[in-house]
């Protein structure tokens, strides 16, 4: 069980016997009445998104899931192919099952596959990924203000806002929860 006060992005809960991933949440304390939590939930089987409101502090059942380590191999027309690290079994997922973080998916990346009753549901991405910059405009000499940023494309094709001192070929760390630049690695 988990309290609605402890919701975080990526937590998978049971709502009406359906496993749903919390993709967004907001704690609301109105001036009148009790506090509540407004959530956006994604059905992990179908990918359908629904809005649901919970009273603050109530307990919700965590989904009974198992995780196993998989390696991303390649993308075919509509499917993404993964290999179980233990059994070498190949698993196929759709873009809807993987979710928005698909833009950080890189070949040979090791991830956690979330399963329920032996059926693959979704991929759990690490909190941080390190990707190489493939395209960004050059920084202007002397323009090093930490608050300014410029667009940069990473090796997976994702567009990220980075500081002006970042150049093509640099490897950066990205927070997959917020899609934000964290630091330059190399």
LINLIN-V730992 format. One record per pair of residues at least 4 apart in sequence whose ideal C-beta (glycine too) atoms are under 7 Angstrom apart, sorted by the first residue. I is the first residue (numbers start at 1). J is the second residue. D is the distance in whole Angstrom. If there is no record, write none. Layout:
[[I J D] [I J D]]
This chain:
[[1 59 4] [1 60 7] [1 61 6] [1 62 7] [2 6 5] [2 11 7] [2 13 7] [2 59 7] [2 60 6] [2 62 5] [3 57 6] [3 59 6] [4 37 4] [4 54 4] [4 56 6] [4 57 6] [4 58 6] [4 60 6] [5 56 6] [5 57 6] [7 11 6] [7 22 5] [7 25 5] [7 37 6] [7 39 7] [8 22 7] [9 22 6] [9 23 6] [9 24 7] [9 177 6] [10 21 7] [10 22 7] [10 124 7] [11 22 5] [12 19 6] [12 20 7] [12 21 5] [12 44 6] [12 63 4] [12 65 6] [12 114 7] [13 20 6] [13 22 7] [13 60 5] [13 61 7] [13 62 6] [13 63 6] [14 19 6] [14 61 4] [14 63 5] [15 20 5] [15 41 6] [15 52 6] [18 43 6] [19 44 5] [19 45 7] [19 63 4] [19 116 6] [19 121 7] [20 41 4] [20 42 6] [20 43 6] [20 44 7] [21 41 7] [21 42 5] [21 44 5] [21 122 7] [22 39 6] [22 41 6] [23 40 5] [23 41 7] [23 42 5] [24 39 7] [24 40 4] [25 37 6] [25 38 7] [25 39 5] [26 38 5] [27 35 7] [27 37 6] [27 56 7] [28 35 7] [28 36 5] [28 38 6] [29 35 4] [34 55 6] [34 56 7] [35 56 4] [36 53 5] [36 54 6] [36 55 6] [36 56 6] [37 54 5] [37 56 6] [38 53 5] [39 52 5] [39 54 7] [40 49 6] [40 51 6] [41 50 5] [41 52 6] [42 47 6] [42 49 5] [43 47 7] [43 48 5] [44 121 4] [44 122 5] [45 121 6] [47 96 3] [47 97 6] [54 58 6] [54 60 7] [63 116 7] [65 114 5] [65 115 7] [65 116 5] [66 115 5] [67 112 5] [67 113 7] [67 114 6] [67 124 7] [68 84 6] [68 113 5] [68 115 7] [69 85 4] [69 110 6] [69 112 6] [70 82 4] [70 83 6] [70 84 6] [70 85 6] [70 91 6] [70 111 6] [70 113 4] [71 82 7] [71 83 5] [71 85 6] [71 108 6] [71 110 5] [72 80 7] [72 82 6] [72 105 6] [72 107 6] [72 108 7] [72 109 5] [72 111 6] [73 81 4] [73 82 6] [73 83 6] [74 81 5] [74 107 7] [75 80 5] [76 81 7] [78 94 6] [79 92 4] [79 93 7] [79 94 6] [80 93 5] [80 98 6] [81 90 6] [81 92 6] [82 91 5] [82 93 7] [82 113 6] [83 88 6] [83 90 6] [84 88 6] [84 89 4] [84 91 7] [91 113 6] [91 120 5] [93 97 4] [93 98 6] [93 120 6] [93 123 7] [95 102 6] [97 121 7] [97 122 5] [98 102 5] [98 122 7] [98 123 5] [99 122 6] [101 125 4] [101 176 5] [103 156 6] [103 157 7] [103 158 4] [104 125 6] [104 129 5] [104 131 7] [104 156 6] [104 158 6] [104 174 7] [104 176 6] [105 109 6] [105 156 6] [106 131 7] [106 155 7] [106 156 5] [111 123 5] [111 124 7] [111 125 6] [112 124 4] [113 120 6] [113 123 6] [114 121 5] [114 122 5] [114 124 6] [115 119 6] [115 120 5] [115 121 6] [116 121 6] [125 176 5] [126 176 7] [127 175 7] [127 176 6] [127 177 6] [128 173 5] [128 174 7] [128 175 6] [128 176 7] [128 182 6] [129 174 5] [129 176 6] [130 171 6] [130 173 5] [130 185 5] [131 154 4] [131 155 5] [131 156 6] [131 171 7] [131 172 7] [131 174 6] [132 154 7] [132 155 5] [132 169 7] [132 171 5] [133 152 5] [133 154 6] [133 166 6] [133 167 7] [133 168 6] [133 169 6] [133 170 5] [133 172 6] [134 153 5] [134 154 6] [134 155 5] [134 168 7] [135 152 7] [135 153 4] [135 168 6] [136 150 6] [136 151 7] [136 152 4] [136 153 7] [136 162 7] [136 166 6] [136 167 7] [136 168 6] [137 150 6] [139 143 6] [139 164 4] [139 165 6] [140 164 7] [143 148 7] [143 164 5] [144 164 6] [144 165 6] [146 163 7] [148 164 6] [149 161 4] [149 162 6] [149 163 6] [150 162 6] [150 164 6] [151 159 6] [151 161 6] [152 160 5] [152 162 4] [152 166 6] [153 157 7] [153 159 6] [154 158 5] [154 160 6] [160 174 6] [160 179 7] [160 181 6] [161 181 6] [162 166 4] [162 172 6] [162 181 5] [166 170 5] [166 172 6] [166 184 6] [170 184 6] [170 186 7] [171 185 4] [171 186 4] [172 181 6] [172 183 7] [172 184 6] [172 185 6] [173 182 4] [173 183 5] [173 185 6] [174 179 7] [174 180 7] [174 181 6] [174 182 6] [175 180 5] [175 182 5]]
